[in-house]
């Protein structure tokens, strides 16, 4: 864990803030908080910082962009337009797609999974740019990926894919 410091202020009444100052995480708290509540806030702020940093590092890596471009070329002849990024706020989903804004968000939990699982998730979300639901046509396209069933099984095993959704 990175070093951090706490600054308590009598003027600060309701806000809690975290900044990085000279390489040190600095948490600004109202003076006089209950020690148990203060500790919870410190843990929460440090956890948020770590998620933010992980997301920043993952999104600075070109690998996600390259994988998406490769899958776009292979399965959609390179015709899809989109923005793709890792996010840290998806704990129950592996990805999401907003077809109208063409924004694809991939859970940072996927980043360290096998490449074929990542490829399945990326392809699944890219396919939503063409099919906005889980229709038969959607699954037909996704199932062109030869490891779809295996990747879905992997995601079920780690708890990211609902079991009740039928394989198609």
CORLIN-V978784 format. One record per pair of residues at least 12 apart in sequence whose ideal C-beta (glycine too) atoms are under 10 Angstrom apart, sorted by sequence separation. I is the first residue (numbers start at 0). GAP is how many residues later the second one is. D is the distance in whole Angstrom. If there is no record, write none. Layout:
i->I gap->GAP d->D
i->I gap->GAP d->D
This chain:
i->6 gap->12 d->10
i->15 gap->12 d->7
i->16 gap->12 d->9
i->28 gap->12 d->7
i->67 gap->12 d->9
i->71 gap->12 d->10
i->92 gap->12 d->9
i->93 gap->12 d->7
i->94 gap->12 d->6
i->105 gap->12 d->8
i->109 gap->12 d->9
i->126 gap->12 d->9
i->14 gap->13 d->8
i->15 gap->13 d->6
i->28 gap->13 d->8
i->68 gap->13 d->10
i->83 gap->13 d->9
i->92 gap->13 d->9
i->93 gap->13 d->5
i->126 gap->13 d->10
i->127 gap->13 d->10
i->151 gap->13 d->8
i->3 gap->14 d->8
i->6 gap->14 d->9
i->14 gap->14 d->9
i->15 gap->14 d->7
i->26 gap->14 d->8
i->67 gap->14 d->7
i->92 gap->14 d->6
i->106 gap->14 d->8
i->123 gap->14 d->9
i->126 gap->14 d->5
i->127 gap->14 d->10
i->152 gap->14 d->9
i->14 gap->15 d->8
i->26 gap->15 d->6
i->67 gap->15 d->10
i->68 gap->15 d->9
i->81 gap->15 d->8
i->82 gap->15 d->10
i->89 gap->15 d->7
i->91 gap->15 d->9
i->93 gap->15 d->7
i->94 gap->15 d->7
i->105 gap->15 d->6
i->123 gap->15 d->10
i->125 gap->15 d->9
i->126 gap->15 d->5
i->151 gap->15 d->6
i->3 gap->16 d->9
i->4 gap->16 d->8
i->11 gap->16 d->6
i->13 gap->16 d->7
i->28 gap->16 d->9
i->67 gap->16 d->5
i->81 gap->16 d->10
i->88 gap->16 d->9
i->89 gap->16 d->8
i->90 gap->16 d->8
i->92 gap->16 d->9
i->93 gap->16 d->6
i->105 gap->16 d->7
i->125 gap->16 d->9
i->126 gap->16 d->10
i->11 gap->17 d->7
i->12 gap->17 d->6
i->15 gap->17 d->9
i->24 gap->17 d->10
i->26 gap->17 d->10
i->27 gap->17 d->9
i->66 gap->17 d->9
i->81 gap->17 d->9
i->86 gap->17 d->10
i->87 gap->17 d->10
i->89 gap->17 d->4
i->91 gap->17 d->10
i->92 gap->17 d->10
i->103 gap->17 d->10
i->123 gap->17 d->10
i->124 gap->17 d->10
i->126 gap->17 d->9
i->1 gap->18 d->9
i->11 gap->18 d->5
i->12 gap->18 d->10
i->26 gap->18 d->5
i->64 gap->18 d->10
i->82 gap->18 d->8
i->83 gap->18 d->9
i->84 gap->18 d->8
i->86 gap->18 d->4
i->88 gap->18 d->9
i->89 gap->18 d->8
i->90 gap->18 d->8
i->103 gap->18 d->8
i->105 gap->18 d->10
i->122 gap->18 d->8
i->123 gap->18 d->6
i->126 gap->18 d->9
i->148 gap->18 d->6
i->4 gap->19 d->6
i->5 gap->19 d->10
i->6 gap->19 d->6
i->7 gap->19 d->9
i->8 gap->19 d->6
i->10 gap->19 d->9
i->11 gap->19 d->7
i->12 gap->19 d->10
i->25 gap->19 d->10
i->26 gap->19 d->8
i->64 gap->19 d->7
i->81 gap->19 d->9
i->82 gap->19 d->6
i->83 gap->19 d->8
i->84 gap->19 d->8
i->85 gap->19 d->8
i->86 gap->19 d->7
i->87 gap->19 d->8
i->88 gap->19 d->9
i->89 gap->19 d->8
i->93 gap->19 d->9
i->105 gap->19 d->7
i->122 gap->19 d->6
i->147 gap->19 d->8
i->2 gap->20 d->8
i->3 gap->20 d->6
i->4 gap->20 d->7
i->5 gap->20 d->8
i->6 gap->20 d->7
i->7 gap->20 d->8
i->8 gap->20 d->7
i->9 gap->20 d->8
i->10 gap->20 d->8
i->24 gap->20 d->8
i->63 gap->20 d->6
i->64 gap->20 d->9
i->81 gap->20 d->5
i->82 gap->20 d->5
i->83 gap->20 d->4
i->84 gap->20 d->6
i->85 gap->20 d->5
i->86 gap->20 d->7
i->87 gap->20 d->5
i->89 gap->20 d->9
i->103 gap->20 d->10
i->104 gap->20 d->8
i->147 gap->20 d->10
i->1 gap->21 d->8
i->2 gap->21 d->5
i->3 gap->21 d->4
i->4 gap->21 d->5
i->5 gap->21 d->5
i->6 gap->21 d->5
i->7 gap->21 d->5
i->8 gap->21 d->7
i->9 gap->21 d->5
i->11 gap->21 d->10
i->24 gap->21 d->7
i->63 gap->21 d->7
i->80 gap->21 d->6
i->81 gap->21 d->7
i->82 gap->21 d->7
i->83 gap->21 d->8
i->84 gap->21 d->7
i->85 gap->21 d->7
i->86 gap->21 d->7
i->87 gap->21 d->9
i->103 gap->21 d->5
i->122 gap->21 d->8
i->123 gap->21 d->8
i->1 gap->22 d->8
i->2 gap->22 d->7
i->3 gap->22 d->7
i->4 gap->22 d->7
i->5 gap->22 d->8
i->6 gap->22 d->7
i->7 gap->22 d->7
i->8 gap->22 d->6
i->9 gap->22 d->8
i->15 gap->22 d->9
i->26 gap->22 d->9
i->63 gap->22 d->6
i->79 gap->22 d->8
i->81 gap->22 d->5
i->82 gap->22 d->9
i->83 gap->22 d->7
i->85 gap->22 d->5
i->102 gap->22 d->10
i->103 gap->22 d->7
i->119 gap->22 d->8
i->122 gap->22 d->5
i->1 gap->23 d->6
i->3 gap->23 d->6
i->4 gap->23 d->10
i->5 gap->23 d->6
i->7 gap->23 d->4
i->17 gap->23 d->10
i->84 gap->23 d->10
i->85 gap->23 d->9
i->93 gap->23 d->9
i->94 gap->23 d->10
i->121 gap->23 d->10
i->0 gap->24 d->9
i->6 gap->24 d->10
i->7 gap->24 d->8
i->17 gap->24 d->9
i->24 gap->24 d->6
i->79 gap->24 d->10
i->85 gap->24 d->8
i->93 gap->24 d->9
i->103 gap->24 d->8
i->122 gap->24 d->10
i->123 gap->24 d->8
i->142 gap->24 d->9
i->7 gap->25 d->8
i->15 gap->25 d->5
i->24 gap->25 d->10
i->58 gap->25 d->9
i->60 gap->25 d->9
i->85 gap->25 d->6
i->94 gap->25 d->10
i->103 gap->25 d->8
i->119 gap->25 d->6
i->122 gap->25 d->8
i->142 gap->25 d->7
i->15 gap->26 d->9
i->17 gap->26 d->9
i->58 gap->26 d->5
i->59 gap->26 d->10
i->93 gap->26 d->9
i->94 gap->26 d->5
i->102 gap->26 d->10
i->118 gap->26 d->7
i->119 gap->26 d->10
i->141 gap->26 d->8
i->17 gap->27 d->4
i->57 gap->27 d->8
i->58 gap->27 d->5
i->93 gap->27 d->5
i->94 gap->27 d->8
i->96 gap->27 d->8
i->97 gap->27 d->10
i->101 gap->27 d->6
i->119 gap->27 d->6
i->123 gap->27 d->9
i->138 gap->27 d->9
i->15 gap->28 d->9
i->16 gap->28 d->8
i->17 gap->28 d->8
i->57 gap->28 d->4
i->58 gap->28 d->9
i->92 gap->28 d->10
i->93 gap->28 d->10
i->96 gap->28 d->4
i->118 gap->28 d->8
i->119 gap->28 d->6
i->122 gap->28 d->9
i->123 gap->28 d->9
i->138 gap->28 d->9
i->139 gap->28 d->8
i->15 gap->29 d->7
i->19 gap->29 d->8
i->56 gap->29 d->9
i->57 gap->29 d->9
i->94 gap->29 d->7
i->95 gap->29 d->7
i->96 gap->29 d->8
i->98 gap->29 d->6
i->99 gap->29 d->10
i->115 gap->29 d->9
i->118 gap->29 d->10
i->119 gap->29 d->9
i->138 gap->29 d->4
i->7 gap->30 d->8
i->17 gap->30 d->7
i->18 gap->30 d->10
i->54 gap->30 d->8
i->55 gap->30 d->9
i->57 gap->30 d->9
i->93 gap->30 d->8
i->94 gap->30 d->4
i->96 gap->30 d->8
i->97 gap->30 d->9
i->98 gap->30 d->6
i->115 gap->30 d->9
i->116 gap->30 d->8
i->119 gap->30 d->8
i->120 gap->30 d->7
i->137 gap->30 d->9
i->17 gap->31 d->6
i->54 gap->31 d->6
i->93 gap->31 d->9
i->94 gap->31 d->10
i->96 gap->31 d->4
i->97 gap->31 d->9
i->98 gap->31 d->8
i->115 gap->31 d->5
i->119 gap->31 d->3
i->120 gap->31 d->10
i->123 gap->31 d->10
i->133 gap->31 d->8
i->5 gap->32 d->8
i->53 gap->32 d->8
i->54 gap->32 d->7
i->55 gap->32 d->9
i->95 gap->32 d->8
i->96 gap->32 d->6
i->98 gap->32 d->9
i->99 gap->32 d->9
i->114 gap->32 d->10
i->115 gap->32 d->10
i->118 gap->32 d->8
i->119 gap->32 d->7
i->133 gap->32 d->10
i->135 gap->32 d->7
i->19 gap->33 d->9
i->54 gap->33 d->4
i->94 gap->33 d->9
i->98 gap->33 d->5
i->113 gap->33 d->9
i->116 gap->33 d->8
i->117 gap->33 d->9
i->134 gap->33 d->9
i->17 gap->34 d->9
i->53 gap->34 d->6
i->54 gap->34 d->9
i->97 gap->34 d->10
i->115 gap->34 d->7
i->116 gap->34 d->5
i->119 gap->34 d->8
i->120 gap->34 d->8
i->133 gap->34 d->8
i->5 gap->35 d->10
i->52 gap->35 d->9
i->96 gap->35 d->8
i->115 gap->35 d->6
i->116 gap->35 d->9
i->119 gap->35 d->8
i->5 gap->36 d->7
i->50 gap->36 d->10
i->51 gap->36 d->7
i->67 gap->36 d->7
i->113 gap->36 d->10
i->116 gap->36 d->10
i->50 gap->37 d->4
i->113 gap->37 d->8
i->116 gap->37 d->5
i->123 gap->37 d->10
i->3 gap->38 d->8
i->49 gap->38 d->9
i->50 gap->38 d->8
i->67 gap->38 d->9
i->83 gap->38 d->7
i->112 gap->38 d->9
i->115 gap->38 d->8
i->116 gap->38 d->7
i->5 gap->39 d->10
i->66 gap->39 d->10
i->120 gap->39 d->9
i->47 gap->40 d->9
i->63 gap->40 d->9
i->113 gap->40 d->7
i->120 gap->40 d->10
i->3 gap->41 d->9
i->83 gap->41 d->8
i->112 gap->41 d->7
i->116 gap->41 d->9
i->119 gap->41 d->10
i->3 gap->42 d->7
i->63 gap->42 d->7
i->83 gap->42 d->8
i->112 gap->42 d->8
i->81 gap->43 d->8
i->116 gap->43 d->9
i->1 gap->44 d->8
i->81 gap->44 d->7
i->0 gap->45 d->7
i->3 gap->45 d->9
i->73 gap->45 d->10
i->109 gap->45 d->9
i->112 gap->45 d->8
i->63 gap->46 d->9
i->79 gap->46 d->6
i->81 gap->46 d->10
i->1 gap->47 d->8
i->58 gap->47 d->10
i->63 gap->47 d->8
i->70 gap->47 d->10
i->75 gap->47 d->9
i->79 gap->47 d->9
i->81 gap->47 d->6
i->112 gap->47 d->9
i->1 gap->48 d->9
i->57 gap->48 d->9
i->62 gap->48 d->9
i->66 gap->48 d->8
i->70 gap->48 d->6
i->74 gap->48 d->6
i->80 gap->48 d->8
i->109 gap->48 d->10
i->0 gap->49 d->8
i->58 gap->49 d->9
i->69 gap->49 d->8
i->70 gap->49 d->10
i->73 gap->49 d->9
i->79 gap->49 d->5
i->108 gap->49 d->8
i->57 gap->50 d->6
i->60 gap->50 d->8
i->67 gap->50 d->10
i->71 gap->50 d->9
i->75 gap->50 d->7
i->78 gap->50 d->10
i->79 gap->50 d->8
i->108 gap->50 d->10
i->109 gap->50 d->8
i->1 gap->51 d->9
i->56 gap->51 d->9
i->66 gap->51 d->6
i->67 gap->51 d->9
i->70 gap->51 d->6
i->71 gap->51 d->9
i->74 gap->51 d->7
i->75 gap->51 d->8
i->78 gap->51 d->9
i->108 gap->51 d->7
i->57 gap->52 d->10
i->58 gap->52 d->10
i->62 gap->52 d->9
i->66 gap->52 d->6
i->69 gap->52 d->9
i->70 gap->52 d->5
i->74 gap->52 d->8
i->54 gap->53 d->6
i->57 gap->53 d->5
i->68 gap->53 d->10
i->75 gap->53 d->8
i->106 gap->53 d->7
i->53 gap->54 d->6
i->56 gap->54 d->9
i->57 gap->54 d->10
i->63 gap->54 d->8
i->66 gap->54 d->10
i->67 gap->54 d->5
i->70 gap->54 d->10
i->71 gap->54 d->6
i->75 gap->54 d->7
i->62 gap->55 d->9
i->66 gap->55 d->6
i->67 gap->55 d->9
i->70 gap->55 d->6
i->74 gap->55 d->10
i->54 gap->56 d->10
i->66 gap->56 d->9
i->70 gap->56 d->10
i->50 gap->57 d->8
i->53 gap->57 d->8
i->67 gap->57 d->9
i->71 gap->57 d->9
i->93 gap->57 d->10
i->63 gap->58 d->8
i->67 gap->58 d->7
i->93 gap->58 d->10
i->93 gap->61 d->6
i->93 gap->64 d->9
i->75 gap->65 d->9
i->94 gap->65 d->9
i->74 gap->66 d->7
i->93 gap->66 d->5
i->74 gap->67 d->9
i->91 gap->67 d->8
i->92 gap->67 d->7
i->93 gap->67 d->7
i->90 gap->68 d->10
i->91 gap->68 d->7
i->92 gap->68 d->9
i->74 gap->69 d->6
i->90 gap->69 d->9
i->92 gap->69 d->10
i->73 gap->70 d->9
i->74 gap->70 d->7
i->89 gap->70 d->9
i->91 gap->70 d->9
i->73 gap->71 d->9
i->70 gap->74 d->8
